[in-house]
Amino acid sequence: METKHKILILDDDTDWLDTCRDFLAQLPSQPEIRIAASGVRALAMLDAQKFRVLICDLKMPRMDGLQVLSIVRRRFPSLRTVVLTGLQDDQFRSRAYALGVDLFWLKPDMQENSQMFLDCIESLLGREDADGFRDNQARNLLDVIRMECLADNSSMLKITSGNLVAKIWFHHGELVDAAAEGADGEAAFRRILKWKSGTFESLPAEPEHVRTITKSVDALVAESEQRIDKYVNPGSPEELEQQKLVEQLAAIAVEGAEFLVSIPAKKEIAPKSWGVKSTENLTAWARHAEKTALRLGEILSAGPLNYVAGNNLERQLLLLPQNGKTLVVGWPPEAIGEKLFEQTKKLTFAWDS
């Protein structure tokens, strides 16, 4: 017979304990729900029984929530922990996450977004230890991202998965930017969503960070799910090729480039292009420019070649070497020169994704 998971709610407000217990009774898995009005009592109950989730207030007499969480972290490392508090203070939030809590909720947000809160708790109840994103305990990355938005937080999440490191920036609850695997903005966020496991930490906000993402988290997640569905239930090869072309052209249009040419390293493979009728002269120039720049770099011991830039009265050109190919992107003359490298990188990842 399957044993139900147990949830322990810790809060010194007995009326709130009753309200929260009744509310959590709506959880689909129907866990056993116990309550404790003091930190000492909660720790005694955790010693005596196995609980899956601890929901803990912060401001309590004698032993506050942070003290309880510090002890729990050492003595019950597999226990999922959720802070549910009325204290709207970034310092407490940062300290709680530093102690490895899975989620940080404000009580007003929990009441206003009750279904999402229930979904988060249900997710913690069902998650296995060996999978998912972890700090000191397992947590769901998408849950944390949504919590940052719901709590109107300004912060930066640093995410590590093996040798990969990513960052996500928030400003007053809005997703501002992301960086991962050499990509930025939406492309980086989509890559992060594909990561299956890792660790993350909440770091102080960077108010001056430039915003590159204007869509909501849910909109980006929906788009990612559509992309996944497209590959799970693919159409004909012709339909997939057409869809990929549409996405590539959309990326070029968004960035404002005039043309793009992808030149394979092997001369027997024909270049791919958009926005130019003939690629012969441009291909010959690109191969010669890259070869010359590489030779000059060797002479000067300048290290690897990042890019080659040039301009005339008609346009600006940027040549970007990649694995097995070289991309040449044409930009209008009024484009901001110092930003073209980053824009070209973004366009390259969108073109190849």
N, C-alpha and C positions, 0 to 999 in steps of 0.2 A: 504494500500500500504506500502510495506516494505521500511524503510528509510535506505539509505546507510550510512555506517560508515564514519567518517571523520578522516583524518590524517593531522597533522600539522608538517611541517618541519621548524626547526629554525636553521639558519646559516647566518653569516654576509657576506658570499661570494655569491653574487647574481647569478653569473654564475653557481656555484654549485647547488644553489636552483633550477634553471631551469633544470639542468641535472638530479637531483634527482627526481624532479616532473615527468619528462618524463619517467624516469626509473620505478617509482612506478605505472605508468599508466598501466603497464603490469600485475598488480595483478589480479587474477581471479575474486575476489569479486567486482572489479571496485569501490573502495571507492572514496569519494570526497577528493581531495588533496589541501591543502592550504599551503601558505608559509609565513614566517615572517623573517625579516632581523635583528631583535633586540629582546632582552629578554623582554623589556617593551611591544613591539608590540605583542609578542607571548602571554604574560599573559593577555593582553586586549582581544585578540581573544578567549582565553580559558574561560574568564569570560562571553563573549557574546554568545558563541556557545558551544555545546557539542561535544567534540572530543573523539575518541577512542584511538588513538595512537599519542604520541609526539615523533618526531625524532629530537634530539638536538645535536648541536655541543658543544664543551667545550670552546675553546679559542675564545672569542668574546670581543669587547670593552664595557666599561661601566658596563654591567651586564653579567658575564660569565655563561657558561652552568651549572656549579655546583650550582651557586646561583639560577638560574631558577629552577633547579631540586629540590632544597631544599624548595622553595616556593610551587612548584607543589605537592610535597609530602604532605604538610599540607592542601592545599586548594582543591586539586583534587585527593583524594586517590585512586579512581577507574581508573584513567587514566594510560594506559600502556605507559611506557617510554623506549626509545631506545637511547643510545649514539652512534653517528656516527661522529668520529673525526679522525684527522690526527695525534693526539698526542699519540705516542707510549710510554706510561709511566705507569708502574705498580701502582704507587702511585695514579694517576688520576683514573685508573681503579678501585682500591680498594675503593676510596672515592665515586665513582659513585655507585658501588654496595651497599655501606653502606647507600646510599640515596634511595635504593630500586628500581634501574633501572631494567628493565626486561632483556635487552641485552646490551652488550658493543661491538661495532664493530669499527674496524679501516677502514678508507675509502679505502685504497688499498686492504684490504681483501674483502670488499664489492664488489669491481669491479672484483676481481679475482674469487670470489665465488658468483656470482650474483644470481644464482638460489636458493642457500641455503638462502641467505639474503631475497629474496622474500618469500620463504617458511616460514621463521621465522616471517616475518611481517604478512603474511596471518594467521599464527597460532595465533598471538596476537589479530588480528581482530576478530577471531571467538571464542575465549575462553571466557567461562562464569566466572563470579566472584567467584562463590561458589565452583569451582572445581580446581584441579591442585595444583602444588607446589606454595608456596607463600613466599615472603619476606615481604615487605610492600605492594606488589602488586603481582598479579598472574604471574607466568612464567612457562615455560616448562623446566623441569629438563634436559631432553635429549638435548634440544637446548643449554642450558648453558654448558653442558658437551662438546658438539661439538664445541662451541665457544672457550672454553679453549684450545682445540686442534688446531683449526684453527689459533688462535691468538698466538700460540707458547708460551703459558703462563706456568709458574711454580707456582703452588698454591695448596691449600688443600680446598676442599669443605666439609663443615660440614652440614649434612642433618638431620632434625628432623621430625619424623612422629609419633605423639602421644607420647608414651613412648619410641619409638625406636630412636636410634641415629646411624648414619652411617657417614663414612668419605671416600672421594675419593681423591687420590693424583695424581698430574700432574707434569711432569718435561719437560720443553721445548716443550710443546704441546703434550706430549705422556702420555697416561694413565699408571700409575706406579703401583697402588695398590688400593684396596678398603677393607673396613671392615664394616660388618653389621650383626646383629643378631648372633654373635658368629662366623661368617664365615669370611674368608679372601680371597683376590684375586678374581678370576673369579666368584666363588660361591657367594661371597658377592655382586659383581656388579650385578649379575643376580637377586639377592633378592631385591636390591635397585630398579631395573627397574620395579618390580612388585608393588612398593608402589604407591598408588593412589593420595595421597595428603601429604602435609608437608611444611616445611620451610627450607631454606638453606642460608648459608652465605659463602662468599669467604674469606679464611684466608691465612696468609703468607705461602710461600712454606716451605717444610722441605727437603732440598737438600740431606740429609743423609738417607732419608727413603729408605728401601730396596725394590727393584722392584720385584714383584711377577707376574705381568701381562705383557705378551709380545704381545698379540693380540691387534688389533685396536678396537676402540669403535664400528665401524660399524660391524666388524666381530662378536663381542660379542652380539650386538643387533640382528644380523641375527640369531645367534644360539638360542637366547632367543625366538625369534619369531617362530623358527622351533619347539621349545619345546612346546610353547603355541598351535601351530597348531596341534601338535601331540595329545594334550589332547582335543582340540576342535573337531578334526576328528580322534578319536582313532581307532586303528585296533582291532583285536581280543585280548582277554585277554592273549592268548599265545604269540602274537606278542609284546604286551606291556611288558610282563614279560621278554621276551628275550631282548628287547631293554634296559630295566632297568639293566639287568645283564651285558650287554655290556658296559654301562656307568659306572657301578660300577667297573668292571674289568679295564677299562681304567683309572679310578681315581687311583686305586691301583698301576697300572704300572707307571703312571706319577710320583707319590710320591716316588716310589722305595721300597715299602714294600714287604716283602717276603710272608706274609700271613695275613689274617684277620679272626677273629671269632666273631660273634655277639651272645651273650649269653643272652637269655631272663631271667627276674627275676623269672618267673614262671617255675619251673623245668619240668612241663609236656609239655612245648613247646620246640621243638627241636632247637638247635642252628643252625645258618646259617654260612657258612664258605667258604673261598677260599684259596687254597694253602696248605691245610693240609688234609690228608686222614682220620684221626680219631680225633674227638674233645673231646672224653671222658676224657682223662687225662688232657688236657688243660682246659676243662670246670671245672673239679674238682679243679684244682690248682687255677683258677681265682676266683671261689666262696670262697675258703678258704683264699686266699690272700686279697680279698676285705673285708671279714668279720674280719680278723685279723687287717687290717689297720684301719677299722672303730672303732673297739674296742680300739686300741691304741690311735686313735685320741680323743676319748671320755675321756680316762684317762688323756691325756695331755692337754685337752681343746684346741685342735689345729684347731677347726673349721671344715667345710665340707671337704670331700675327693675330691681332684682334680684328681689325678692319682697315679698309683703305677708303678714304673720302676724297671727293673732288667736286668741283662746280664750275659752271660757266654762266652766261647770262640767261640761259634757257632753263636750267634745272641743276639740282644737286644730285650727285651719285654716291652711293655707299656700297662698297663691296664687302661681303661678310663670309669668310670661309667657314664651312661646316664639315661634318664628317662625310666624306665621300662626294661633296659637291660645294659649289660656291654660289651664293645668292647675290644678285646685283639689283638694287632697288633705286628707282628714280623718284626724286622728290621735287616738288615745286620750288622755285628760287626763294620764295618767302618763308620756307620752312626754317625752324630754329635749329641752327647747326649743332649746338651742343646737346640737343635732345634726340638727334637722328639715330645715334647708335642704339639707344634704348628702344626707340620706336621700331627700328629695323629688327632688333632681337625679338620684340613682341610679335611682329609680323611674321618672322621666320617660324616661331613656334606655332602660330595659328595656321600657317601654310602647311606645316608638316604634321600637325596633329590629326 
